[in-house]
Amino acid sequence: MHDDRRHAADPVAELAPLLAAVPAAVPAAVELYIRTHRDPELSGFEQRTAARLAERLTATGLEVTGGVGGHGVIALLRNGPGPTAMLRTELDALAVREQTGLPYASSATHADTAAPVMHACGHDLHLACVAGAAEVLAGRRDLWQGTLMVVGQPAEETLEGAAAMLADGLYQRFGPPAAVLAQHAAPLPAGMVAHAAGPVTAASATLRVVVPGRGGHASSPHLTVDPVVAAAAIVLRLQTVVAREISPADQAAVTVGAIHAGSTANVIPDQAVLDITLRALSETTLERALSSVRRIVAAECAASGAPQDPEITLVARSPANQPDPALAEAVRRHHRAAFGPERVSVWPASLATEDFALLGRQGSYLHGHSGIRTAYWMLGVVGPAQWAAAPGVSAAEKLAALPPNHAPDFRPDPRISIPTGISALTVAFLAALAESTG
């Protein structure tokens, strides 16, 4: 018989002492957020960001190890016998030039390429909230028993960081958690959280395609095989994959995000390079789209008379982010108790993508632990003034008008979203320990 005694206590009264400790952790978390926002680093180059997180977690009393899977950070707080639950955050930023006008806006550029760098996805906010949650949990060890694991993951934007940390022995060296928890900034009103009923984010694959040609002078195109024309044909034909080869009942997207070819107007280059992302809510649909892309690339190269077969490289792949139903429901229940039902919303499945799922049972082929459950929710970050100023009357109209993640004017309101994010993580941690016990 299923034992529901662990749910019998009044959750509001149970969480009250923990939530009362949150305000004291907010100032340091906000300061960490502003420092990180001012000083962003691209995927794979997060050395200063990792050091900043490690310093804060060490000061909080956690045992910290750096350099895992690149610049990954692992921190542990052991608090007696019991399960281990992980709070995961990302470290990396994006090659975006910030246009928020904030006093702490980033003016950083990447040292090697001079590309602008901005935390346009909220990873700086995630990091601050995780650090704040660790401070709260470290200060109220009387309220829980088990082990807190904090993971600062590099290279999420390139979908390489989670796999790199696992390959570096994340679970072999530090032990597998029973549960992995994370949240993500979203253009919802600050103070809210939102949970999905099924997948939260999509399965994805990133391809690099090298289209071969035969270069020459622009005045003699008949003596060449122009890879730019072939690449253009591929881009146009790829638009039919979702429109004509994927069921209308399935969600999927195929995007050519970058094209690189040639360096001057009067030379036909030897090759063109396409960077392509594919997204779908199921592995079956993603596999079908991958097969279609490979077929189209090969066929268009053959039609152009390419001198050799194209090179198609799978750069990264991640499964759909499908939280464990029981754990996700326990977290949602704790969030409703902490915030009230009016601040806990429903999140529709999104074709945004994450490598978070690799840390749980969906990535067990990488780490061998099929029992690791996950929970993942969205954190509202839009301040009241920005929400009120957004065009539209309905919530849907305002959401469509607000700057989304990855936009140069994406600007979370830390005054409200950081306290909510700290609270959401701390109570989710308690929910995970309860679900993993007995």
C-alpha positions in Angstrom: 0.0 0.0 0.0 1.3 3.5 -0.9 2.2 5.5 2.2 1.0 9.0 2.0 1.9 10.0 5.6 4.7 12.3 4.4 2.0 14.4 2.8 -0.2 14.6 5.9 1.4 17.6 7.5 0.2 21.1 6.8 2.6 22.1 3.9 2.2 25.8 4.6 3.2 25.5 8.2 6.0 23.1 7.3 7.5 25.6 4.8 7.0 28.7 6.8 10.4 28.6 8.7 12.3 28.0 5.5 10.6 30.8 3.7 11.2 33.1 6.6 14.9 32.6 6.0 14.8 33.7 2.4 14.9 37.5 2.8 18.3 37.4 4.6 19.8 35.6 1.5 18.4 38.0 -1.1 21.0 40.9 -0.8 24.0 38.7 -1.5 22.1 36.9 -4.3 21.2 40.2 -6.0 24.8 41.4 -5.7 26.0 38.1 -7.3 23.4 38.6 -10.1 24.5 42.1 -10.9 28.2 41.2 -10.9 27.6 38.2 -13.1 25.3 40.2 -15.5 28.0 42.8 -15.9 30.7 40.2 -16.6 29.2 37.5 -18.9 31.3 34.7 -20.6 30.5 32.6 -23.6 30.0 28.8 -23.5 33.2 27.0 -22.7 34.9 30.2 -21.4 33.1 30.6 -18.0 36.2 30.7 -15.8 35.4 33.9 -13.9 31.7 33.0 -13.6 32.6 29.6 -12.2 35.1 31.1 -9.7 32.4 33.6 -8.6 29.9 30.8 -7.9 32.5 28.6 -6.2 33.6 31.5 -3.9 30.0 32.2 -2.9 29.2 28.5 -2.2 32.5 28.0 -0.3 31.6 31.0 1.9 28.2 29.4 2.5 29.9 26.2 3.9 29.7 23.8 1.0 32.5 21.6 -0.2 33.4 22.9 -3.6 35.2 21.3 -6.6 35.9 23.1 -9.8 37.0 22.2 -13.3 34.5 19.4 -13.9 33.7 18.9 -17.5 35.4 22.2 -18.4 34.6 25.0 -15.9 31.8 23.0 -14.1 31.4 23.5 -10.4 30.2 20.9 -7.9 29.3 21.7 -4.3 28.1 19.4 -1.6 26.5 20.1 1.8 26.1 16.8 3.8 23.5 17.0 6.5 23.1 13.5 7.9 21.8 10.4 6.3 19.2 10.7 3.6 18.8 11.2 -0.1 20.8 13.6 -2.3 19.0 16.3 -4.3 20.7 18.5 -6.9 20.1 22.1 -7.7 21.5 22.9 -11.1 22.3 26.2 -12.7 24.1 27.2 -15.9 27.1 29.5 -16.2 27.3 30.6 -19.8 26.0 33.7 -21.7 25.3 34.5 -25.3 26.9 36.4 -28.2 24.3 39.2 -28.0 24.9 42.9 -27.7 22.9 44.1 -24.8 20.3 46.9 -25.4 18.5 47.0 -22.0 19.9 50.4 -20.9 20.3 49.0 -17.4 22.9 50.6 -15.2 24.6 47.2 -14.8 24.3 46.3 -18.5 27.0 44.2 -20.1 29.5 45.9 -22.4 31.7 42.8 -22.5 33.2 41.3 -25.6 34.8 37.9 -26.1 38.6 38.2 -25.9 39.3 36.0 -29.0 36.6 37.2 -31.4 35.5 40.6 -30.0 31.9 39.3 -30.2 29.5 41.1 -27.8 28.5 39.0 -24.8 25.3 39.2 -22.7 23.3 37.1 -20.3 20.2 37.3 -22.5 18.7 34.0 -21.3 18.7 34.4 -17.5 21.6 32.1 -16.5 22.9 34.8 -14.3 19.6 34.9 -12.5 19.5 31.1 -12.2 23.0 31.2 -10.7 22.1 33.9 -8.1 18.9 32.0 -7.1 20.8 28.7 -6.6 23.5 30.5 -4.5 20.7 32.0 -2.4 18.9 28.7 -2.0 22.2 27.1 -0.8 22.6 29.9 1.8 19.0 29.3 3.1 19.4 25.6 3.3 22.8 25.8 4.9 21.4 28.2 7.5 18.4 26.0 8.3 19.8 22.5 8.4 17.4 21.7 11.3 14.6 21.6 8.7 16.0 18.9 6.4 18.2 15.8 6.3 20.2 14.4 3.4 22.7 16.0 1.0 22.5 19.2 -1.1 24.4 19.0 -4.3 24.8 22.2 -6.3 26.0 22.0 -9.9 27.1 25.0 -11.9 27.1 23.7 -15.5 29.1 25.2 -18.3 28.2 25.3 -22.0 24.4 24.9 -21.8 23.8 27.1 -24.8 25.8 24.8 -27.0 24.2 21.7 -25.5 27.6 20.3 -24.6 28.1 21.0 -20.9 26.0 18.4 -19.2 27.5 15.6 -21.4 31.0 16.9 -20.6 30.4 16.9 -16.9 29.0 13.4 -17.0 32.0 12.2 -19.2 34.3 13.7 -16.5 32.8 11.4 -13.9 30.2 13.7 -12.3 28.2 10.9 -10.7 31.1 8.5 -10.3 33.2 11.1 -8.4 30.4 12.8 -6.4 27.6 10.2 -6.3 24.3 10.1 -8.1 21.5 12.2 -6.8 18.0 10.9 -6.3 16.6 14.0 -7.8 17.7 16.9 -10.1 16.0 20.2 -9.9 16.2 23.4 -12.0 14.2 26.4 -13.1 14.4 28.7 -16.0 13.6 32.4 -16.5 10.6 33.2 -18.6 8.8 36.3 -19.7 6.0 35.8 -17.2 5.1 38.2 -14.4 7.8 38.2 -11.7 6.6 36.4 -8.6 5.1 33.5 -10.6 6.2 30.0 -11.4 4.8 27.8 -14.1 4.7 24.0 -14.5 4.2 21.9 -17.6 1.9 18.8 -17.7 4.3 16.9 -20.0 7.5 17.9 -21.7 8.8 21.3 -20.7 11.3 21.7 -23.5 12.1 19.9 -26.7 14.5 17.2 -27.8 17.1 18.7 -30.1 20.0 18.1 -32.5 22.6 20.5 -33.9 24.2 19.7 -37.2 27.1 21.2 -39.0 26.9 20.6 -42.8 29.9 21.2 -45.1 28.6 21.7 -48.7 31.5 20.9 -51.1 32.1 22.8 -54.3 34.8 23.7 -56.8 35.9 27.2 -56.5 36.9 29.6 -59.2 36.5 33.1 -60.8 33.1 34.7 -60.7 33.5 35.5 -64.4 33.6 31.7 -65.2 30.9 30.1 -63.1 30.6 27.3 -65.7 34.0 26.0 -64.7 33.0 25.8 -61.0 30.5 24.0 -58.8 29.1 26.9 -56.7 28.5 25.7 -53.1 26.6 28.9 -52.3 23.9 28.1 -54.8 23.7 24.5 -53.4 23.5 25.8 -49.9 20.7 28.2 -50.9 18.8 25.3 -52.4 19.3 23.3 -49.2 18.0 26.1 -47.0 14.9 26.6 -49.1 14.2 22.8 -49.3 14.6 22.4 -45.6 11.6 24.6 -45.1 9.4 21.7 -46.4 10.6 19.2 -43.7 8.1 20.5 -41.0 5.5 21.6 -43.5 5.3 18.4 -45.6 7.1 15.5 -43.7 6.1 16.0 -40.1 2.6 15.3 -38.9 0.6 18.5 -38.1 -0.2 16.9 -34.8 3.5 17.0 -33.8 5.5 20.1 -32.8 8.9 20.4 -34.6 11.2 23.1 -36.0 14.1 23.1 -38.4 16.3 26.2 -38.4 19.4 27.1 -40.4 21.0 29.5 -37.9 24.2 30.3 -39.7 25.7 30.2 -43.2 29.4 30.7 -43.9 30.8 30.8 -47.4 33.4 32.8 -49.3 35.2 36.1 -48.4 34.9 38.3 -51.5 32.4 39.1 -54.3 34.5 37.9 -57.3 35.5 34.5 -56.0 33.3 31.4 -56.0 34.4 29.5 -52.8 35.3 25.8 -52.4 32.7 25.1 -49.8 29.8 26.5 -47.7 29.0 25.6 -44.1 25.5 25.5 -42.6 24.7 25.3 -38.9 21.3 23.7 -38.4 19.2 23.0 -35.3 16.3 20.6 -35.2 13.7 20.5 -32.4 10.8 18.2 -31.6 8.8 17.1 -28.5 9.4 13.4 -29.2 12.5 11.4 -30.1 10.5 9.7 -33.0 9.7 13.1 -34.6 13.3 14.3 -34.1 14.7 11.2 -35.8 12.3 11.6 -38.7 13.4 15.2 -39.1 17.1 14.3 -38.9 16.6 11.7 -41.6 14.9 14.2 -43.9 17.6 16.8 -43.4 20.4 14.3 -44.3 18.5 13.2 -47.4 17.8 16.7 -48.6 21.4 17.8 -48.1 22.8 14.8 -50.0 20.3 15.2 -52.8 20.8 18.9 -53.3 24.6 18.4 -53.4 24.2 15.6 -56.0 21.9 17.8 -58.0 24.5 20.6 -58.0 27.2 18.2 -59.2 29.3 18.5 -56.0 32.7 16.9 -56.4 32.2 14.8 -53.2 29.6 13.9 -50.6 28.7 16.5 -48.1 30.0 16.3 -44.5 27.2 16.1 -42.0 28.4 16.2 -38.3 26.2 15.8 -35.3 27.5 18.6 -33.0 25.2 18.1 -30.0 22.0 16.3 -29.1 19.7 16.3 -26.1 16.5 14.5 -25.2 13.2 16.2 -24.5 13.0 17.6 -21.0 10.3 15.4 -19.5 10.1 15.8 -15.7 9.2 12.8 -13.5 5.4 13.1 -13.0 5.4 12.3 -9.3 8.3 14.5 -8.4 7.0 17.3 -10.6 3.6 17.1 -8.9 5.3 17.2 -5.4 7.2 20.3 -6.4 4.1 21.9 -7.8 2.2 21.1 -4.6 5.0 22.7 -2.5 5.0 25.8 -4.8 1.3 26.2 -4.4 1.7 26.0 -0.6 4.5 28.5 -0.7 3.1 31.1 -3.1 -0.6 30.4 -3.3 -2.4 28.9 -6.3 -2.8 32.2 -8.0 1.0 32.4 -8.5 1.5 28.9 -9.9 0.5 28.7 -13.5 0.5 26.1 -16.3 3.4 26.2 -18.9 2.7 24.9 -22.4 5.4 22.6 -23.9 8.1 24.7 -25.7 10.4 24.0 -28.6 13.2 25.7 -26.7 15.8 23.2 -25.8 18.0 22.2 -22.9 20.6 19.6 -22.0 19.3 19.4 -18.5 17.5 16.1 -19.2 20.8 14.4 -19.6 21.4 14.7 -15.9 18.4 12.6 -15.1 17.0 9.2 -16.2 16.7 10.3 -19.8 20.5 10.6 -19.9 21.1 7.3 -18.2 22.8 5.9 -21.3 25.6 8.4 -20.5 25.9 7.8 -16.7 24.3 4.4 -16.0 21.8 5.6 -13.3 18.2 5.1 -14.5 16.6 6.0 -11.2 17.5 9.7 -11.2 14.3 11.8 -11.4 14.0 15.4 -12.5 11.7 18.4 -11.9 11.9 21.6 -13.9 9.7 24.7 -13.9 9.6 28.2 -15.3 10.3 31.3 -13.2 8.6 34.6 -14.1 11.0 37.6 -14.4 9.0 40.5 -15.8 8.6 43.4 -13.4 5.3 45.1 -12.8 6.2 48.3 -14.7 7.4 46.4 -17.8 4.3 44.2 -17.7 2.0 47.1 -17.5 3.8 48.9 -20.3 3.7 45.9 -22.6 1.1 46.4 -25.5 -2.1 44.3 -25.3 -4.9 43.7 -22.8 -4.8 39.9 -22.3 -1.9 38.0 -20.9 -1.3 36.3 -24.2 -1.0 39.6 -26.0 1.5 41.0 -23.5 3.5 37.8 -23.6 3.8 38.1 -27.4 5.0 41.7 -27.1 7.5 41.3 -24.3 11.2 40.7 -25.1 11.8 36.9 -25.1 14.9 35.0 -23.9 17.9 35.6 -26.2 16.6 39.1 -27.2 19.0 42.0 -26.7 16.5 43.8 -24.5 15.6 40.8 -22.3 15.8 42.2 -18.7 14.6 40.3 -15.7 13.5 42.3 -12.6 15.8 40.9 -9.8 13.9 42.6 -7.0 11.0 40.2 -7.3 12.3 37.3 -9.4 15.3 36.5 -7.2 13.3 36.1 -3.9 10.8 34.0 -5.7 13.5 31.9 -7.4 15.3 31.3 -4.1 12.0 30.3 -2.4 11.0 28.0 -5.4 14.3 26.1 -5.2 14.4 25.7 -1.5 10.9 24.3 -1.2 11.4 22.1 -4.2 14.5 20.7 -2.5 12.3 19.7 0.5 9.8 18.2 -1.9 12.5 16.2 -3.6 13.9 14.9 -0.3 10.3 13.8 0.8 9.6 12.1 -2.5 12.9 10.3 -2.4 12.4 8.9 1.2 10.3 6.0 2.1 
